[in-house]
Amino acid sequence: MDKAVRDIVDQGDESLIFLSCHVSYFDVPDAYIDADNPGTYNDPFAQEFCDERHGRYSVAFRDGQIYTPQTIINGWLETPEDDTAALMPSITQARAQDQLASIALGLVNDALVIDLPALTLEEPAELWLFGYSKRRSVEGAAGLERGETITYANVVTYLRALEDWDGAAKSMSVDLVDMIAEGYAVSVQNPQSMKVIAVGRVERD
């Protein structure tokens, strides 16, 4: 999955906003992964908010069943595929079915300026702010990854719920002093289905 994410990000398609949110389920004794190499596997990029978000998707998609790897496209189309060739048809399908609104983002000193377009919503939607690192590398410490250097792309390091938005056009500024990251993405999502309605991204130079 990690290589697929890197490959897709490296294609440079600005219309794709690909984020990698690492769950902590694999911070477990290494014997579960490779009995011949005892120890403990700790994902340095795992975040509890990724666990919580993954759980919300599992409830939206099924009766709370959780699995990995899992790619979720536009908040509704899920796939366990973990290579680029297998993921691209799902991305093409989501593009054909969805018309996501664009959110304009700008960085001004230590603040993020968000310009939300006017949208007709059936119910208030959740506004989420993601901070991410464009590249993070770590030496694998467990199982088959032991001793290998693994590079991850667009690793989510911060997640903040901003507000429940009613769809009225507005501009807002968010202080980033405690949320320094290389890139930021904002999504508007239905609170029940988790489907993405609007999205935007900006990266630091």
C-alpha positions, 0 to 999 in steps of 0.5 A: 500500500505504501508504495502505491501511495508514493507512486500515485502522489509522484504522478503529480496529478493536482486533482488527486489529494491522497492522504495516508492516515496510519492506525495504531493496530500494529503497535503489537508484539512482533511475534504476531507478525514474525515469530522468528524475530521477536520484539515489538513493532511500533509505527512511529506515524500511528495516530489515535485519531486515525484509529477513530476515523477508521472506526467511523468508516467501518460503521458507515460501511458495515457493522463495525468490522475493521480491516487493513490495508484499506483505501477510501476514495471520496469517503465512500468507495473502499478497496483493499487493493494495495498496488497502483494498477489495482487502485486506479480503476477505483479512482477513475470510478469515483471521479466519474460518479462524483462532482466534488466542490473545490475549497480554496486554501491559502497560507498567510504567515501562521494561519490557513485561510479557507474560502468555502463555496456556497453549497446546498446541503441536506444537513450540516456537514463536518469540516475537517482540517488535515496536516501532513508530511509530504515524505517520511522515512523510517527503518523497518523494525518488524517482520519482513520489514526489519532493516528496510528503509520505508518511505511514506507519502502524505502522512497525516500528522494532525487532524482537527474538526473545525465546525459543522457547516451549513453550506453558506459561503464563508471565509475563515482563518485557522491559527496553525501555530500548534499545527505546523505541517508541510501540507494541509487539506480541508474536507467537507463530509457528510456526518453519517455516510462520511462521503466527501462533498468538497475538498481543497489542499495547499502545501508550503513552498 
